């Protein structure tokens, strides 16, 4: 961690939940004293470290350690959001909407094929999920491109004589 001035972030980025407000206040106070990461990537490195510690706690089945490490993960996530100027609610709402859309596609796909989800292996469901993500991404990219194309004059046919047209 490097001392640095606290980032300027509007207070409207603080979620309404009291615990997230408390986390933001603690992070802001620490940052104001120079106890903060210099770059967002440094925060992501810390997030990976905390996620590994959570995995280790989970592998041991120690509920107290799991709660402790999950709290650390959430605290780092909230810090990243604050520093990046992203509201936690917006990020989670976006993730939820994506999940719901993908899950609806998955259910529809399985229904069309007459397959019960519970009968599918985790690997099969994951392959389907990845395919759905790819199809949706292609559809969204196509829609964004189509939305940016403005109507133009129709292209003129090239002159038939072989000479350049005017």
CNS distance restraints for C-alpha pairs under 8 A (distance, minus, plus):
assign (resid   1 and name CA) (resid  35 and name CA) 6.33 0.50 0.50
assign (resid   1 and name CA) (resid  36 and name CA) 5.49 0.50 0.50
assign (resid   1 and name CA) (resid  37 and name CA) 4.78 0.50 0.50
assign (resid   1 and name CA) (resid  38 and name CA) 6.79 0.50 0.50
assign (resid   2 and name CA) (resid  34 and name CA) 6.73 0.50 0.50
assign (resid   2 and name CA) (resid  35 and name CA) 6.60 0.50 0.50
assign (resid   2 and name CA) (resid  36 and name CA) 6.18 0.50 0.50
assign (resid   2 and name CA) (resid  37 and name CA) 5.85 0.50 0.50
assign (resid   2 and name CA) (resid  38 and name CA) 5.87 0.50 0.50
assign (resid   3 and name CA) (resid  31 and name CA) 7.87 0.50 0.50
assign (resid   3 and name CA) (resid  33 and name CA) 7.38 0.50 0.50
assign (resid   3 and name CA) (resid  34 and name CA) 3.72 0.50 0.50
assign (resid   3 and name CA) (resid  35 and name CA) 5.65 0.50 0.50
assign (resid   3 and name CA) (resid  36 and name CA) 6.47 0.50 0.50
assign (resid   3 and name CA) (resid  37 and name CA) 7.84 0.50 0.50
assign (resid   3 and name CA) (resid  38 and name CA) 7.71 0.50 0.50
assign (resid   4 and name CA) (resid  31 and name CA) 7.30 0.50 0.50
assign (resid   4 and name CA) (resid  32 and name CA) 7.81 0.50 0.50
assign (resid   4 and name CA) (resid  34 and name CA) 4.94 0.50 0.50
assign (resid   4 and name CA) (resid  35 and name CA) 7.54 0.50 0.50
assign (resid   4 and name CA) (resid  36 and name CA) 7.02 0.50 0.50
assign (resid   4 and name CA) (resid  38 and name CA) 6.87 0.50 0.50
assign (resid   5 and name CA) (resid  31 and name CA) 6.94 0.50 0.50
assign (resid   5 and name CA) (resid  32 and name CA) 6.08 0.50 0.50
assign (resid   5 and name CA) (resid  33 and name CA) 7.81 0.50 0.50
assign (resid   5 and name CA) (resid  34 and name CA) 6.31 0.50 0.50
assign (resid   6 and name CA) (resid  28 and name CA) 6.84 0.50 0.50
assign (resid   6 and name CA) (resid  31 and name CA) 5.03 0.50 0.50
assign (resid   6 and name CA) (resid  32 and name CA) 4.76 0.50 0.50
assign (resid   6 and name CA) (resid  33 and name CA) 7.89 0.50 0.50
assign (resid   6 and name CA) (resid  34 and name CA) 7.27 0.50 0.50
assign (resid   7 and name CA) (resid  31 and name CA) 7.80 0.50 0.50
assign (resid   7 and name CA) (resid  83 and name CA) 6.73 0.50 0.50
assign (resid   9 and name CA) (resid  13 and name CA) 7.38 0.50 0.50
assign (resid   9 and name CA) (resid  82 and name CA) 7.20 0.50 0.50
assign (resid   9 and name CA) (resid  83 and name CA) 7.52 0.50 0.50
assign (resid   9 and name CA) (resid  85 and name CA) 6.52 0.50 0.50
assign (resid  13 and name CA) (resid  82 and name CA) 7.20 0.50 0.50
assign (resid  13 and name CA) (resid  85 and name CA) 6.97 0.50 0.50
assign (resid  13 and name CA) (resid  86 and name CA) 6.74 0.50 0.50
assign (resid  13 and name CA) (resid  87 and name CA) 5.03 0.50 0.50
assign (resid  13 and name CA) (resid  88 and name CA) 7.95 0.50 0.50
assign (resid  14 and name CA) (resid  20 and name CA) 7.01 0.50 0.50
assign (resid  14 and name CA) (resid  21 and name CA) 5.88 0.50 0.50
assign (resid  14 and name CA) (resid  24 and name CA) 6.90 0.50 0.50
assign (resid  14 and name CA) (resid  82 and name CA) 7.82 0.50 0.50
assign (resid  14 and name CA) (resid  87 and name CA) 6.76 0.50 0.50
assign (resid  15 and name CA) (resid  20 and name CA) 5.99 0.50 0.50
assign (resid  15 and name CA) (resid  21 and name CA) 6.31 0.50 0.50
assign (resid  15 and name CA) (resid  87 and name CA) 6.89 0.50 0.50
assign (resid  15 and name CA) (resid  88 and name CA) 6.72 0.50 0.50
assign (resid  15 and name CA) (resid  89 and name CA) 6.77 0.50 0.50
assign (resid  16 and name CA) (resid  20 and name CA) 7.39 0.50 0.50
assign (resid  16 and name CA) (resid  21 and name CA) 6.93 0.50 0.50
assign (resid  17 and name CA) (resid  21 and name CA) 6.37 0.50 0.50
assign (resid  18 and name CA) (resid  22 and name CA) 6.14 0.50 0.50
assign (resid  19 and name CA) (resid  23 and name CA) 6.20 0.50 0.50
assign (resid  20 and name CA) (resid  24 and name CA) 6.14 0.50 0.50
assign (resid  20 and name CA) (resid  78 and name CA) 7.49 0.50 0.50
assign (resid  21 and name CA) (resid  25 and name CA) 6.17 0.50 0.50
assign (resid  22 and name CA) (resid  26 and name CA) 6.21 0.50 0.50
assign (resid  23 and name CA) (resid  27 and name CA) 6.08 0.50 0.50
assign (resid  23 and name CA) (resid  75 and name CA) 6.92 0.50 0.50
assign (resid  23 and name CA) (resid  78 and name CA) 7.45 0.50 0.50
assign (resid  24 and name CA) (resid  28 and name CA) 5.93 0.50 0.50
assign (resid  24 and name CA) (resid  78 and name CA) 7.48 0.50 0.50
assign (resid  24 and name CA) (resid  79 and name CA) 7.21 0.50 0.50
assign (resid  24 and name CA) (resid  82 and name CA) 7.33 0.50 0.50
assign (resid  25 and name CA) (resid  29 and name CA) 6.11 0.50 0.50
assign (resid  26 and name CA) (resid  30 and name CA) 6.18 0.50 0.50
assign (resid  27 and name CA) (resid  31 and name CA) 5.99 0.50 0.50
assign (resid  27 and name CA) (resid  79 and name CA) 6.80 0.50 0.50
assign (resid  28 and name CA) (resid  32 and name CA) 6.03 0.50 0.50
assign (resid  29 and name CA) (resid  33 and name CA) 6.57 0.50 0.50
assign (resid  30 and name CA) (resid  34 and name CA) 6.56 0.50 0.50
assign (resid  30 and name CA) (resid  35 and name CA) 5.15 0.50 0.50
assign (resid  30 and name CA) (resid  36 and name CA) 6.83 0.50 0.50
assign (resid  31 and name CA) (resid  35 and name CA) 4.92 0.50 0.50
assign (resid  31 and name CA) (resid  36 and name CA) 5.00 0.50 0.50
assign (resid  37 and name CA) (resid  42 and name CA) 6.04 0.50 0.50
assign (resid  37 and name CA) (resid  43 and name CA) 6.42 0.50 0.50
assign (resid  38 and name CA) (resid  42 and name CA) 6.95 0.50 0.50
assign (resid  39 and name CA) (resid  43 and name CA) 6.95 0.50 0.50
assign (resid  40 and name CA) (resid  44 and name CA) 6.44 0.50 0.50
assign (resid  40 and name CA) (resid  80 and name CA) 6.74 0.50 0.50
assign (resid  40 and name CA) (resid  83 and name CA) 7.28 0.50 0.50
assign (resid  40 and name CA) (resid  84 and name CA) 7.33 0.50 0.50
assign (resid  41 and name CA) (resid  45 and name CA) 6.19 0.50 0.50
assign (resid  42 and name CA) (resid  46 and name CA) 6.40 0.50 0.50
assign (resid  43 and name CA) (resid  47 and name CA) 6.21 0.50 0.50
assign (resid  43 and name CA) (resid  76 and name CA) 7.00 0.50 0.50
assign (resid  43 and name CA) (resid  79 and name CA) 7.84 0.50 0.50
assign (resid  43 and name CA) (resid  80 and name CA) 6.24 0.50 0.50
assign (resid  44 and name CA) (resid  48 and name CA) 6.27 0.50 0.50
assign (resid  44 and name CA) (resid  80 and name CA) 7.52 0.50 0.50
assign (resid  45 and name CA) (resid  49 and name CA) 6.32 0.50 0.50
assign (resid  46 and name CA) (resid  50 and name CA) 6.14 0.50 0.50
assign (resid  46 and name CA) (resid  76 and name CA) 7.27 0.50 0.50
assign (resid  47 and name CA) (resid  51 and name CA) 6.05 0.50 0.50
assign (resid  47 and name CA) (resid  73 and name CA) 6.11 0.50 0.50
assign (resid  47 and name CA) (resid  76 and name CA) 5.97 0.50 0.50
assign (resid  47 and name CA) (resid  77 and name CA) 7.05 0.50 0.50
assign (resid  48 and name CA) (resid  52 and name CA) 6.19 0.50 0.50
assign (resid  49 and name CA) (resid  53 and name CA) 6.39 0.50 0.50
assign (resid  50 and name CA) (resid  54 and name CA) 6.17 0.50 0.50
assign (resid  50 and name CA) (resid  69 and name CA) 6.57 0.50 0.50
assign (resid  50 and name CA) (resid  72 and name CA) 6.43 0.50 0.50
assign (resid  50 and name CA) (resid  73 and name CA) 5.59 0.50 0.50
assign (resid  51 and name CA) (resid  55 and name CA) 6.20 0.50 0.50
assign (resid  51 and name CA) (resid  69 and name CA) 7.60 0.50 0.50
assign (resid  51 and name CA) (resid  70 and name CA) 7.84 0.50 0.50
assign (resid  51 and name CA) (resid  73 and name CA) 6.30 0.50 0.50
assign (resid  52 and name CA) (resid  56 and name CA) 6.24 0.50 0.50
assign (resid  53 and name CA) (resid  57 and name CA) 6.21 0.50 0.50
assign (resid  53 and name CA) (resid  69 and name CA) 6.39 0.50 0.50
assign (resid  54 and name CA) (resid  58 and name CA) 6.10 0.50 0.50
assign (resid  54 and name CA) (resid  65 and name CA) 7.74 0.50 0.50
assign (resid  54 and name CA) (resid  66 and name CA) 5.92 0.50 0.50
assign (resid  54 and name CA) (resid  69 and name CA) 4.94 0.50 0.50
assign (resid  54 and name CA) (resid  70 and name CA) 6.16 0.50 0.50
assign (resid  54 and name CA) (resid  73 and name CA) 7.92 0.50 0.50
assign (resid  55 and name CA) (resid  59 and name CA) 6.12 0.50 0.50
assign (resid  56 and name CA) (resid  60 and name CA) 6.46 0.50 0.50
assign (resid  57 and name CA) (resid  61 and name CA) 6.33 0.50 0.50
assign (resid  57 and name CA) (resid  62 and name CA) 5.84 0.50 0.50
assign (resid  57 and name CA) (resid  63 and name CA) 7.73 0.50 0.50
assign (resid  57 and name CA) (resid  65 and name CA) 5.52 0.50 0.50
assign (resid  57 and name CA) (resid  66 and name CA) 5.28 0.50 0.50
assign (resid  57 and name CA) (resid  69 and name CA) 7.44 0.50 0.50
assign (resid  58 and name CA) (resid  62 and name CA) 6.43 0.50 0.50
assign (resid  58 and name CA) (resid  63 and name CA) 7.54 0.50 0.50
assign (resid  58 and name CA) (resid  65 and name CA) 7.88 0.50 0.50
assign (resid  58 and name CA) (resid  66 and name CA) 5.89 0.50 0.50
assign (resid  61 and name CA) (resid  66 and name CA) 7.77 0.50 0.50
assign (resid  62 and name CA) (resid  66 and name CA) 6.13 0.50 0.50
assign (resid  63 and name CA) (resid  67 and name CA) 6.17 0.50 0.50
assign (resid  64 and name CA) (resid  68 and name CA) 6.20 0.50 0.50
assign (resid  65 and name CA) (resid  69 and name CA) 6.00 0.50 0.50
assign (resid  66 and name CA) (resid  70 and name CA) 5.87 0.50 0.50
assign (resid  67 and name CA) (resid  71 and name CA) 6.06 0.50 0.50
assign (resid  68 and name CA) (resid  72 and name CA) 6.44 0.50 0.50
assign (resid  69 and name CA) (resid  73 and name CA) 6.26 0.50 0.50
assign (resid  70 and name CA) (resid  74 and name CA) 6.22 0.50 0.50
assign (resid  71 and name CA) (resid  75 and name CA) 6.04 0.50 0.50
assign (resid  72 and name CA) (resid  76 and name CA) 6.20 0.50 0.50
assign (resid  73 and name CA) (resid  77 and name CA) 6.12 0.50 0.50
assign (resid  74 and name CA) (resid  78 and name CA) 6.06 0.50 0.50
assign (resid  75 and name CA) (resid  79 and name CA) 6.21 0.50 0.50
assign (resid  76 and name CA) (resid  80 and name CA) 6.14 0.50 0.50
assign (resid  77 and name CA) (resid  81 and name CA) 6.20 0.50 0.50
assign (resid  78 and name CA) (resid  82 and name CA) 6.17 0.50 0.50
assign (resid  78 and name CA) (resid  88 and name CA) 6.98 0.50 0.50
assign (resid  79 and name CA) (resid  83 and name CA) 6.14 0.50 0.50
assign (resid  80 and name CA) (resid  84 and name CA) 5.95 0.50 0.50
assign (resid  81 and name CA) (resid  85 and name CA) 5.95 0.50 0.50
assign (resid  81 and name CA) (resid  86 and name CA) 4.89 0.50 0.50
assign (resid  81 and name CA) (resid  87 and name CA) 6.29 0.50 0.50
assign (resid  81 and name CA) (resid  88 and name CA) 6.44 0.50 0.50
assign (resid  82 and name CA) (resid  86 and name CA) 6.13 0.50 0.50
assign (resid  82 and name CA) (resid  87 and name CA) 7.15 0.50 0.50
assign (resid  86 and name CA) (resid  90 and name CA) 7.20 0.50 0.50
assign (resid  86 and name CA) (resid  91 and name CA) 7.10 0.50 0.50
assign (resid  87 and name CA) (resid  91 and name CA) 6.37 0.50 0.50
assign (resid  88 and name CA) (resid  92 and name CA) 6.04 0.50 0.50
assign (resid  89 and name CA) (resid  93 and name CA) 5.80 0.50 0.50
assign (resid  90 and name CA) (resid  94 and name CA) 6.04 0.50 0.50
assign (resid  91 and name CA) (resid  95 and name CA) 6.24 0.50 0.50
assign (resid  92 and name CA) (resid  96 and name CA) 6.00 0.50 0.50
assign (resid  93 and name CA) (resid  97 and name CA) 6.14 0.50 0.50
assign (resid  94 and name CA) (resid  98 and name CA) 6.24 0.50 0.50
assign (resid  95 and name CA) (resid  99 and name CA) 6.12 0.50 0.50
assign (resid  96 and name CA) (resid 100 and name CA) 6.09 0.50 0.50
assign (resid  97 and name CA) (resid 101 and name CA) 6.18 0.50 0.50
assign (resid  98 and name CA) (resid 102 and name CA) 6.15 0.50 0.50
assign (resid  99 and name CA) (resid 103 and name CA) 5.88 0.50 0.50
assign (resid 100 and name CA) (resid 104 and name CA) 6.05 0.50 0.50
assign (resid 101 and name CA) (resid 105 and name CA) 6.37 0.50 0.50
assign (resid 102 and name CA) (resid 106 and name CA) 6.17 0.50 0.50
assign (resid 102 and name CA) (resid 129 and name CA) 7.22 0.50 0.50
assign (resid 102 and name CA) (resid 132 and name CA) 6.45 0.50 0.50
assign (resid 102 and name CA) (resid 133 and name CA) 6.77 0.50 0.50
assign (resid 103 and name CA) (resid 107 and name CA) 6.11 0.50 0.50
assign (resid 104 and name CA) (resid 108 and name CA) 6.11 0.50 0.50
assign (resid 105 and name CA) (resid 109 and name CA) 6.02 0.50 0.50
assign (resid 105 and name CA) (resid 132 and name CA) 6.99 0.50 0.50
assign (resid 106 and name CA) (resid 110 and name CA) 6.19 0.50 0.50
assign (resid 106 and name CA) (resid 128 and name CA) 7.14 0.50 0.50
assign (resid 106 and name CA) (resid 129 and name CA) 6.78 0.50 0.50
assign (resid 106 and name CA) (resid 132 and name CA) 7.20 0.50 0.50
assign (resid 107 and name CA) (resid 111 and name CA) 6.01 0.50 0.50
assign (resid 107 and name CA) (resid 117 and name CA) 7.65 0.50 0.50
assign (resid 108 and name CA) (resid 112 and name CA) 6.06 0.50 0.50
assign (resid 109 and name CA) (resid 113 and name CA) 6.38 0.50 0.50
assign (resid 110 and name CA) (resid 114 and name CA) 6.03 0.50 0.50
assign (resid 110 and name CA) (resid 115 and name CA) 5.04 0.50 0.50
assign (resid 110 and name CA) (resid 116 and name CA) 6.76 0.50 0.50
assign (resid 110 and name CA) (resid 117 and name CA) 6.84 0.50 0.50
assign (resid 111 and name CA) (resid 115 and name CA) 5.95 0.50 0.50
assign (resid 111 and name CA) (resid 116 and name CA) 7.40 0.50 0.50
assign (resid 115 and name CA) (resid 119 and name CA) 7.28 0.50 0.50
assign (resid 115 and name CA) (resid 120 and name CA) 7.77 0.50 0.50
assign (resid 116 and name CA) (resid 120 and name CA) 7.06 0.50 0.50
assign (resid 117 and name CA) (resid 125 and name CA) 8.00 0.50 0.50
assign (resid 120 and name CA) (resid 124 and name CA) 6.15 0.50 0.50
assign (resid 120 and name CA) (resid 125 and name CA) 6.41 0.50 0.50
assign (resid 121 and name CA) (resid 125 and name CA) 6.24 0.50 0.50
assign (resid 122 and name CA) (resid 126 and name CA) 6.05 0.50 0.50
assign (resid 123 and name CA) (resid 127 and name CA) 6.23 0.50 0.50
assign (resid 124 and name CA) (resid 128 and name CA) 6.25 0.50 0.50
assign (resid 125 and name CA) (resid 129 and name CA) 6.00 0.50 0.50
assign (resid 126 and name CA) (resid 130 and name CA) 6.13 0.50 0.50
assign (resid 127 and name CA) (resid 131 and name CA) 6.25 0.50 0.50
assign (resid 128 and name CA) (resid 132 and name CA) 6.16 0.50 0.50
assign (resid 129 and name CA) (resid 133 and name CA) 6.16 0.50 0.50
assign (resid 130 and name CA) (resid 134 and name CA) 6.24 0.50 0.50
assign (resid 131 and name CA) (resid 135 and name CA) 6.20 0.50 0.50
assign (resid 132 and name CA) (resid 136 and name CA) 6.07 0.50 0.50
assign (resid 133 and name CA) (resid 137 and name CA) 6.07 0.50 0.50
assign (resid 134 and name CA) (resid 138 and name CA) 6.17 0.50 0.50
assign (resid 135 and name CA) (resid 139 and name CA) 6.13 0.50 0.50
assign (resid 136 and name CA) (resid 140 and name CA) 6.01 0.50 0.50
assign (resid 137 and name CA) (resid 141 and name CA) 6.02 0.50 0.50
assign (resid 138 and name CA) (resid 142 and name CA) 6.07 0.50 0.50
assign (resid 139 and name CA) (resid 143 and name CA) 6.10 0.50 0.50
assign (resid 140 and name CA) (resid 144 and name CA) 6.10 0.50 0.50
assign (resid 141 and name CA) (resid 145 and name CA) 6.15 0.50 0.50
assign (resid 142 and name CA) (resid 146 and name CA) 6.01 0.50 0.50
assign (resid 143 and name CA) (resid 147 and name CA) 6.04 0.50 0.50
assign (resid 144 and name CA) (resid 148 and name CA) 6.42 0.50 0.50
assign (resid 145 and name CA) (resid 149 and name CA) 6.47 0.50 0.50
assign (resid 158 and name CA) (resid 165 and name CA) 7.13 0.50 0.50
assign (resid 159 and name CA) (resid 163 and name CA) 6.75 0.50 0.50
assign (resid 159 and name CA) (resid 164 and name CA) 6.95 0.50 0.50
assign (resid 159 and name CA) (resid 165 and name CA) 5.89 0.50 0.50
